[in-house]
């Protein structure tokens, strides 16, 4: 078996097992210190049963994924024979992995602050939207500064091209950073909005990471592929604790981290279009909220959805949580296949 094959099996296995074990350790700690979720009064009435369920469970897959990524990548580099030509690409890939993890951790830290305010004040409002946006744009700016510097050193250019279907490669120059900063913050917040019912955000993330594992493997970006594999395994392990009825919620700590990592994988692999395609369910959730607010204001109090984001509308329409998770995951799988076709032919 190749060094990559061995490493990817270890990455997935470690991610899954460490996540399972950490759940057994972290959930009782969160319960003991009473870091429970405060449920919105305006939410579905049956959600009141979730009141007090431990939150900040995102630490489970964050810790598991990072440990698994580090071990599997070190193992891969140890088992592989890297020549001088490959060394430059290895440095760039390693930097992208580290910078991506730091960006995701930055978003996770913002989520942690938000969660901490909520649990200590026993309310559902943490940081204000403006505070979040300022911090979120600050995180992605730091990420792009790091990537810009490394690209300059290793390639002598900033690498700000985007490959679009039917249009070919487009050089965006400085606008690349503006456009994808907005897209990154949008996807991060979309991921956060999707974390509203048991297992939804983590099940979608599992399939997103699986398809990023395949796409980056096709492109020969094995370091990023191992990272995606580690977090796919970690999300699967977390789902053991997060599926309905959830024993723990990931909180903003986990959902913002996931959004950041998904963007880091897409940007790091130059999979700009597949990033948007495969994040469609997340983005749909965000737009359902935006449409609801606009419609409410234009109609002076009427609502297009029974409740936004759209997963709550489906809940109030009679869908159970497991059905919503299954349908949204199936849509993500279809989007993942479309993304693979894009990678193959564009």
N, C-alpha and C positions, 0 to 999 in steps of 0.2 A: 504493500500500500504506500502511496506517495506521502510525503511530509505534510502536504495540505490535507489529504484524506484523514490521516491520523489526528491532525490538529483540529479539524472541524468536528470530528466525533467527540473529542475531549471537550471542546468548547461548548457544544450543545449539552453534553451529559453533565458537565460541571455546572453550567448555568441552571439546569433543571433541578439538580440535586441540592445545590447550595440554597436555591430559592425555597425549596421545600423545608429544609432544615431551619433557615432563617425565619420562616413563617412561624415555626414552632417556638422560636425564641423571642421574636420581636412582638408578636401579637399579645402574649401575656404581659409584656412590659408596658405596651401602650394601654392595655386595659387597666393595669395596676395604677398608672399615673393619671388615668382618666382622661386620655386624649381621645375623646369620643366626638363623633360627627354631630353637628347641630343641623337638624332638618328644617328646610324652609316651610313656613306656614302655608304658602300658596301652592306647594307641591301636591302630588297625588296623596290622598288621605292615608293609603296603606303604607306610604313611605315613613309614617310616624313610628312604625315598628322598628325602623332602622336607627332611631334616635339612640345615640350613645355608642354605636358600633365604632370600634377603634379606627382612626384615620392616620394619615402619614405612613401607611403601609407601603408606599412607593420605595421606602428604604430597602425593602426586601429585594426587589429586582434591581435596584440601583447598585447595591453592594454586590449582589450575586453576579450581575452582568459585568461589572468592572473587574472583579477578581478573575472571572472566566476569560474575559478578553485579554487581560495581561498574561495569564498563564499560557493560553493557546497561542498567542502571537510570539511570545518568547520561545515556546517549543517549536513553532514553525520556522522561525529564524535559525534556531539551533540545528534543526534537521535539514535545512536547505543550504545549498552551496550558492552563495551570492557573490557574483563577480563584480569587478570595478564598475562596469556599465550599469549593472542593476543597483549598485549602492546608492546612486543619486535618487533613483525612484523609490528605494526603500526609505531613505531619509524623508522624502516628501510624503510618502504614505504614512509613515509613523507620525509625522507632524500633524497630518490631517486627522489621524485617529485621536491623538492627544488633544488637539485643539477642539475636535468635535465633542469629546468627552467633557472637556472643560466648559464648553458652551452649554451642553446639556446639564452639567452640574450647576452652572450659573442660573439657568432657568429653574432647576430643582430648588436652589437656594431661595429664589424669589417665591416659589410655591411654599417652601417651608415657613418663611416669614408670614405668608398669608395664612397658612394653616395654624401657625402658632398663635396669631392674633385671634383667630376664630375660636380655638379651643380654650384659650385662657379667658376670653371675654364671653364665652358661651353664646356666640352669635354666628350668623352665616356670612357676615361682611368682614373681610380682612382688609387688605390694602385697597386703596381707591383705584379706579381704572387708570387715572393719570399717573399715579405712582408706579403701577405695574408697567405701563407703556414706557415710561422713562427708563426704568430698570431693564426692561426687555430689549429695547433698542440699544442700550449701553452694552449688553451682553453680546449681541450679534455684531456690533461694531468692533468689539475686541477680537472676536473670532475672525472677521474679515481682515483686520490689521495683521493678524498672525499669518493667515493664509497668503496675503499679499506679499509679506516680507519673504516667506519661504519660497513662493513661486519666483520671485525676483532673483533670489540666490541660486535656486536650482535650475531655472529655465531662462532667466534673464528677461522675463516678461510677466505680466500680471495675470495672464490666462483668464480673460473675461469674455470668452466666446460662449455662445449658446447655440446648440444645434436644434433647429426647428423643422418639423415636417414640412415639405414642399418649399421651404425657404432656404434650406441649407444652414451653413454656419454664419451666425451674425455676431459681429464684434460690438459689444455694448459699452466698452471702456468704463468710465466712471459710473454710468447709469446702471451697470451690472450690480454694483454694491447697493444702490438705492432700491432698485427693483426687488432684489432678493433679500434685502433687509426687511422690507415690507411683507414679502411672501413668508419669510421665516416667522416673523412675529404673528402673522395671520394664522399660520398652521399651528404654531405653539398654542395660541389661544383657542383655536378650533379643537385641538386635542383636549384641552382643559374642559371645554363645554361638553364634550362627548362623555366625560366621566360623570354620568348622572344616574346610571343604573348598574346593578351588579354585573361585573364581567365584561361590560361593553367595550370600554376603552382598551383594556388589556387584551381582549380577544382579537380586536381589530389590529392592535399593535403587533401581536404575534404573527399574523399573516403578512403584515407590512414588512417585518424583519425577515421572514422567510423569503419573500420575493426580492428583497434587497440582497440577501445572501446569494440567491441564484444570479441576479443581474451583475453583481460585482465579481462573482466567479467567472461569468462569461467574459467580462472585460479584463480578467487577469489581475484584479485588485484584491488579492487574497487576504491582506490585512483587514480591509474593510469588510470582506466577506466573513471572516472569523468574528469580527465585532458584532455584525448583524446576527450571526448564529448564536453567539453567547447570550444576546438579549432576547432572541426568540426562545431559547431554552429557559431563560429566567422568567419571561412573561408566562410561559406555559406552567412553570412551577408556581408562580404567583396566582394563576387562575384556580389552582387547587383551593386556595384560601379566599378567592374573590368571586367565584361563581355563586349564583343565587342558591341559597341565602348566604350572602357574603359574611365572612368572619372578620374581614378587615377591608377598609377602603384605601385606595392609593393616595387620595388627597391631592391637593394642588402640587405637593412635593413630587408625586409620581407622574401626574399627567403633564405638567409643564416640562419635566425631565424628558419624558417620552417624545413630546413634540420637538424638543430641541435636538434629541438624538436622531430622530427621523430626518430632520432637515440637514443635520450634519452628514448623514450617510448620503443623502441625495446630492448635496453640494460637493462633498468630498469626492464623489465618484463622477462628478459632472453629469449627473442624471437629472437635469433640471426639469425636463418635461415629464419623465416618469414620476418624479417627486410629486408633482401637482396631480397627475392622474391617480396615483395610488393613495393619495391623501384626500380623495374626493369625498368620502363619507364624513371625515372630519370637517372639511370645508362646507359640506352641505349643512351640517349642524350649525356652523357659525352663520351661514346665510339665512337659515330658518329664523334665527334670533333677530337678525337685521331686518328681514322682511316683516316679521311680526311687529317690531317697533315702528317701522315706517308706516305700515298699514294701520296700526293703532292710532297714530298721529293724524294720518290723512282722513280717516273715517271717524275721528273724534270718539274713540273708545271701543270700536269693534275689533275683533280678533280674527285673523285668518286661520290660525292654528288654535286648538283647544289649550295648548300650552307649548311654549318653546323652551329649549331646542326640540327638534322634531321627534326625538325618541319619546319625549313626554306626551306629545300629541298621540303617538301610536299607543302608548300605555293607556291613555284616557279613552282611546277608541276600542279598547278591549284586548290588545296584544299583551301577552305576559313577557317578562323580562328575558327569559331564555329564548323566546321566539324572535325578539328584536335583535338579540346578540347573534343568533343564527343567520337571520336575513342580512344584517349589516356585514357580517363576516363573509357571507357568500358574495355579496356585492364587491367586497374588498378583494376576494379571490379572482373574480372576473376582471377587476381593474388591474390586478397584478399580472394576469395573463396578457392583457392589452399592453402593459408596460414592458413585458418580455418581448412581445412582437416589435415594439418600438426599438428596443435595444438591438434586436436581431437585424432589423432592416433599415434603421436610421443611424 
